[in-house]
Amino acid sequence: MERSATYGVRGLACVGCLVSVIEEVRALPGVNEVGVDLMPFGESLLTVVPAGAATTAQVRASMRRVGFEYIGRRNNRRHERPKR
């Protein structure tokens, strides 16, 4: 299990928004996985694996580049990889 970092993001409303956020954050060095729990017009949760791959400043800048509002870092969670 790896630790993940979770961030609140506001302004995502559709699958297109989701894709742009995932692609932007996945491009950061060291990021292995990115997930988004989409909450249209509310606070969506962006999860980055591993937790130390991206700094808060990098995530904030990434959200700014794709036009979404960075809310803040949320509690870390353990991320369990699917068994193969």
C-alpha positions in Angstrom: 0.0 0.0 0.0 1.2 3.5 -0.8 0.2 6.7 0.8 -1.7 9.1 -1.3 -2.3 12.9 -1.0 -5.8 14.2 -1.4 -6.6 17.8 -2.4 -9.9 19.6 -2.7 -10.7 21.2 -6.0 -13.7 23.3 -7.0 -15.2 24.0 -10.5 -15.1 20.6 -12.1 -18.4 20.0 -13.8 -18.0 17.3 -16.4 -15.8 14.5 -17.7 -13.8 16.9 -19.9 -12.9 18.8 -16.7 -11.9 15.6 -15.1 -9.7 14.6 -18.0 -7.9 17.9 -18.1 -7.1 17.8 -14.3 -5.9 14.2 -14.5 -3.6 14.9 -17.5 -2.2 18.0 -15.9 -1.3 16.4 -12.6 -0.2 13.1 -14.1 2.5 15.1 -16.0 4.2 16.2 -12.7 7.5 14.3 -12.1 7.1 11.3 -9.8 3.3 11.0 -10.0 2.3 7.4 -10.6 -1.5 7.6 -10.3 -4.1 10.3 -10.2 -7.8 9.9 -9.3 -10.7 12.3 -9.0 -13.9 11.9 -7.1 -16.0 14.2 -9.2 -18.6 16.4 -7.4 -20.1 18.6 -10.1 -20.2 22.2 -9.0 -19.0 21.2 -5.5 -15.6 20.2 -4.0 -14.1 17.3 -6.0 -11.3 15.3 -4.4 -8.1 14.9 -6.3 -5.9 12.0 -5.2 -2.2 11.8 -6.1 -0.1 8.6 -5.6 2.5 8.5 -4.1 1.8 11.2 -1.5 5.2 12.9 -1.8 5.3 13.0 -5.6 3.8 16.5 -5.9 4.0 19.5 -3.6 1.0 21.5 -2.6 2.4 24.4 -4.7 2.7 22.2 -7.8 -0.9 20.9 -7.4 -2.2 24.5 -6.8 -0.3 25.7 -10.0 -1.6 22.8 -12.0 -5.2 23.6 -11.0 -4.6 27.3 -11.9 -3.2 26.2 -15.4 -6.4 24.2 -16.2 -8.7 26.8 -14.8 -10.0 25.3 -11.5 -10.0 26.5 -7.9 -7.6 24.8 -5.5 -9.3 24.5 -2.1 -6.7 22.8 0.0 -5.0 19.6 1.1 -7.2 16.9 2.8 -6.2 14.0 5.0 -3.8 11.5 3.5 -5.3 8.1 2.7 -3.7 4.7 2.1 -4.0 3.7 -1.6 -4.3 0.0 -2.2 -3.3 -1.2 -5.6 -5.6 -3.7 -7.3 -4.4 -7.2 -7.1 -3.4 -8.8 -10.4 
